[in-house]
Amino acid sequence: MAAQSRKGMGMMQTVEEVMTKAPVIPVVTVQGADDAVPLARALVAGGLPAIEVTLRTPGALAAIEAIARDVPDAIVGAGTVLNGAQLSDAVGAGASFIVSPGVTDALIRAFSDAPVPVLPGAATASEVMRLLEAGFTHQKFFPAEQAGGVAMLKAWSAPLAGVRFCPTGGVSPGNAPDYLALPNVLCVGGSWIAPGADVARGDWAVIEGNARAAAALAGG
């Protein structure tokens, strides 16, 4: 059965608790600790405590470690986890949850033994069912817009009623309310809150403002 909890922010966190801290989990790509800490502080100040740091840069693990150490109100997770080695490295760096774009047999086995909550990715009904059989009732729907968007999740709501989703991929302030209005959606993931250009310039006030707007989103 999939791991469902993790010690964080002074309390036990389940995957559902992580997903319901705010309507949006910001998906961020950072070069290292210097950018990560002020970015995380801006996101938390704006009302988005759960933050997914993608493992797409050499400094991603250092960024996760710095956020876990220096931003106690943040729930920092690792995204784009593709294998068991990355899972282990991310947990070792202090990640409080793990996100993947999809799964393999090996990754399902690794996730089933993970000491932190995991949010595995699925794009088809068969993939959702496969993960559900493995005990994963909370999943990332990715890439959301390309895989059928709101209409697909509506179609799944009855036959796959036991699954709760975080749609990610092509989600924006314009369509996020449509996703959030669905009964099988707990939150959305998005990169629009912290664009790479704003992170590079250190525009933390702009990012905090984006976070505040995202935290106020509700289902349309």
C-alpha positions in Angstrom: 0.0 0.0 0.0 1.3 3.5 -0.9 2.8 5.6 1.9 0.2 8.1 3.0 1.9 10.3 5.6 5.0 12.3 6.4 6.2 14.3 9.4 6.2 17.9 8.3 5.4 21.4 9.6 5.3 19.9 13.1 2.4 17.5 12.3 1.7 14.4 10.3 1.0 15.2 6.6 -1.0 12.9 4.4 -1.1 13.2 0.6 -4.6 14.6 0.8 -3.6 17.2 3.4 -0.8 18.3 1.1 -3.2 18.6 -1.8 -5.7 20.6 0.2 -3.5 23.2 1.8 -4.3 25.5 -1.1 -6.1 25.3 -4.5 -2.7 25.4 -6.4 0.6 23.6 -5.9 3.2 25.8 -7.6 5.5 23.9 -9.9 8.9 25.6 -9.8 12.3 25.1 -11.5 15.2 26.7 -9.7 19.0 26.6 -10.1 19.9 26.3 -6.4 19.5 27.4 -2.8 20.0 31.1 -3.4 16.9 31.4 -5.5 14.9 28.7 -3.8 14.7 30.2 -0.3 13.3 33.7 -1.2 11.1 32.0 -3.8 9.6 29.6 -1.2 9.2 32.5 1.3 7.2 34.5 -1.3 5.0 31.5 -2.2 4.3 30.8 1.5 3.6 34.5 2.2 1.1 34.4 -0.7 -0.8 31.5 0.7 0.7 28.5 -1.2 2.7 26.4 1.3 3.0 23.2 -0.7 5.7 23.7 -3.4 6.9 21.2 -6.0 10.5 21.7 -7.0 11.2 19.9 -10.2 14.4 17.8 -10.5 15.3 19.4 -13.8 18.4 21.3 -12.7 21.7 20.3 -11.1 20.8 22.5 -8.1 17.3 21.1 -7.5 18.3 18.8 -4.5 20.2 21.7 -2.9 17.1 23.9 -3.4 14.9 21.3 -1.7 17.4 21.0 1.2 17.5 24.7 1.7 13.8 25.2 1.7 13.3 22.3 4.1 15.9 23.9 6.4 15.2 27.6 6.1 11.5 27.9 5.3 9.7 26.0 8.0 6.2 26.9 6.9 6.8 25.4 3.5 5.9 21.9 2.5 8.5 21.2 -0.1 8.1 18.4 -2.5 10.2 17.0 -5.4 8.7 16.7 -8.9 9.7 15.0 -12.1 10.8 12.0 -10.1 11.5 9.2 -12.6 13.1 6.4 -10.7 13.8 5.0 -7.3 17.2 6.7 -7.1 15.8 10.1 -7.5 13.1 9.3 -5.0 15.8 8.3 -2.4 17.8 11.4 -3.2 14.8 13.7 -2.9 13.7 12.2 0.5 17.3 12.5 1.7 17.3 16.2 0.7 14.2 16.8 2.8 11.3 16.5 0.4 8.0 16.0 2.2 6.2 14.7 -0.8 7.0 13.2 -4.3 5.4 13.8 -7.7 6.0 11.9 -10.9 4.8 12.6 -14.5 4.0 8.9 -14.9 4.9 5.5 -13.5 6.8 2.3 -14.4 6.6 -1.0 -12.6 9.8 -0.2 -10.8 8.6 3.2 -9.8 5.3 1.8 -8.4 7.4 -0.6 -6.3 9.6 2.3 -5.0 6.6 4.5 -4.4 4.8 1.8 -2.4 7.7 1.8 0.1 8.2 5.5 0.1 8.4 7.2 3.6 6.6 10.3 2.3 3.3 10.9 0.4 3.5 10.4 -3.3 1.5 11.8 -6.2 2.1 9.5 -9.2 1.1 10.7 -12.6 -1.5 9.2 -15.0 -2.9 10.2 -18.4 -5.3 7.4 -19.3 -8.0 5.5 -17.5 -5.9 2.3 -17.6 -3.0 4.1 -15.9 -5.4 5.5 -13.3 -6.8 2.0 -12.7 -3.3 0.5 -12.5 -2.3 3.0 -9.8 -5.5 2.5 -8.0 -4.9 -1.2 -7.8 -1.5 -0.4 -6.2 -3.2 1.7 -3.6 -2.7 5.2 -4.9 -6.1 7.0 -4.6 -4.6 10.4 -5.2 -2.9 11.0 -8.5 -1.5 13.7 -10.8 -3.4 14.0 -14.1 -0.6 14.9 -16.5 -0.4 16.5 -19.0 -3.9 17.7 -18.2 -4.8 19.8 -21.2 -3.2 17.6 -23.7 -4.7 14.4 -22.2 -8.3 15.6 -22.3 -8.6 18.4 -19.7 -11.7 19.1 -17.8 -13.9 16.9 -20.1 -11.7 13.9 -19.4 -11.9 14.3 -15.7 -15.7 14.7 -15.9 -15.9 11.5 -17.8 -13.8 9.7 -15.1 -15.8 11.1 -12.2 -18.3 8.2 -12.1 -16.4 5.1 -13.2 -13.2 6.2 -11.2 -15.1 7.9 -8.4 -12.5 6.8 -5.7 -9.6 8.8 -7.2 -8.8 12.4 -6.5 -6.6 14.3 -8.9 -4.2 17.2 -9.2 -4.4 18.2 -12.9 -1.1 19.7 -14.1 0.1 20.7 -17.5 -1.5 23.5 -19.4 -3.3 24.7 -16.3 -3.6 28.5 -16.1 -5.5 31.1 -14.1 -8.1 31.1 -16.9 -9.0 27.4 -16.8 -8.0 26.5 -13.2 -11.5 27.3 -11.8 -13.0 24.8 -14.3 -10.8 22.1 -12.9 -11.3 23.1 -9.3 -15.1 22.9 -9.7 -14.9 19.1 -10.4 -15.7 16.8 -7.5 -12.7 14.6 -8.2 -10.1 17.5 -8.2 -8.5 18.6 -5.0 -6.0 21.1 -6.4 -4.2 22.0 -9.6 -0.5 22.3 -10.3 0.9 25.2 -12.2 4.1 27.0 -13.2 2.5 30.3 -14.0 2.9 31.5 -10.4 6.7 31.6 -10.6 7.8 32.1 -14.2 11.5 31.5 -14.8 12.1 35.1 -15.8 10.7 36.4 -12.6 12.7 33.9 -10.6 15.9 34.9 -12.4 15.2 38.6 -11.7 14.4 38.0 -8.1 10.9 39.5 -8.5 9.7 38.0 -5.3 7.0 40.7 -4.8 5.5 39.8 -8.2 5.6 36.1 -7.4 4.0 36.7 -4.0 1.2 38.6 -5.7 0.7 35.7 -8.2 0.6 33.3 -5.2 -2.1 35.4 -3.5 -4.2 35.4 -6.6 -3.8 31.7 -7.0 -4.6 31.0 -3.4 -7.9 32.8 -3.9 -9.0 30.7 -6.8 -12.1 28.7 -6.4 -14.1 26.3 -8.6 -16.1 28.1 -11.3 
